[in-house]
Amino acid sequence: MQTPAGKNRMDKRPGVIRPLFNRMAATYDRGNRTLSLLIDQVWRRRTVSALSIRDGQYVLDIATGTADMALEAARQADCRVAGIDLSEAMLGVARRKNAQSPFAGRCFFLQGDGTRTPFRDESFHHAMISFGIRNVQDMDSLFRETLRILKPGGRFAILEFSLPETPVIRQLYLFYFSRVLPLIGAAIAGKKEPYFYLRDSVLDFEPPRALEQRILRNGFRLAASRPFTFGICHLYVAEKP
Ligand SMILES: C[S@@+](CC[C@H](N)C(=O)[O-])C[C@H]1O[C@@H](n2cnc3c(N)ncnc32)[C@H](O)[C@@H]1O
């Protein structure tokens, strides 16, 4: 079950997370599309739209993975996007997709830890992280680092899984998520490990009210917080004062 305050009991240090996503990279996109029935694309578009990115702005995509969010940002505005991620294999897929996209000159990718980036203070207009914050061991460091690199008034969009609050839907979802999803995932990826990790990390993650409090505690304003698709996913929009 999800811990009420999100105790973050799993080991999510970079040395554990990087090899896990390196092993997952080749089948990551196929797994996402199949398991979400393509709805993840809709969530991503809505998350990027919440930033209202304008032409000429700079956007940081933290835990960029295979670059779906970075490329969506570049599609929505004539902006420049930097994607940072721990996993070289995920970044390999990101760079290939970027090279084949019409936005190749406007997106670049670097390997690194989102809690300790090489960027100067106030260098980005916006930041975003999708399905990434759940995997970060020290979330407060990530928020502090993002606050540092954002310009005043800059927005930080966070898209992450959550659990539905309506009891019947929650029970159905928990059954699907705990019993069915790892099996389908294993059929797609040829291994069960990534999907057991997905299940465990979502069940272990803190609920929306706790993440909202964490956003506020770390110096952001909460500009928006809303569930998507019966609450299986949640969008938070934080704003630097
Ligand atoms: C589930 S994937 C999400 C990828 C992408 N944002 C998406 O929406 O598909 C999580 C990603 O977070 C990255 N990650 C986890 N902790 C990180 C950290 N501290 N700094 C940078 N990337 C991190 C992993 O390497 C992995 O690529």
The ligand as a Gaussian input file, in Angstrom:
#p B3LYP/6-31G(d) Opt

LIG

0 1
 C       10.241000       6.627000     -15.520000
 S       11.542000       7.473000     -16.352000
 C       10.742000       8.947000     -16.937000
 C       11.374000       9.459000     -18.194000
 C       10.626000      10.593000     -18.905000
 N       10.626000      11.811000     -18.132000
 C        9.223000      10.207000     -19.285000
 O        8.290000      10.950000     -18.978000
 O        9.048000       9.160000     -19.913000
 C       12.475000       8.083000     -15.006000
 C       13.805000       8.675000     -15.403000
 O       14.327000       9.387000     -14.283000
 C       15.733000       9.311000     -14.351000
 N       16.255000       9.732000     -13.035000
 C       15.983000       9.177000     -11.838000
 N       16.593000       9.857000     -10.844000
 C       17.253000      10.890000     -11.453000
 C       18.065000      11.953000     -10.978000
 N       18.350000      12.092000      -9.669000
 N       18.567000      12.826000     -11.874000
 C       18.307000      12.693000     -13.209000
 N       17.560000      11.700000     -13.708000
 C       17.034000      10.812000     -12.854000
 C       15.981000       7.860000     -14.739000
 O       17.272000       7.643000     -15.239000
 C       14.880000       7.657000     -15.791000
 O       15.324000       7.939000     -17.102000

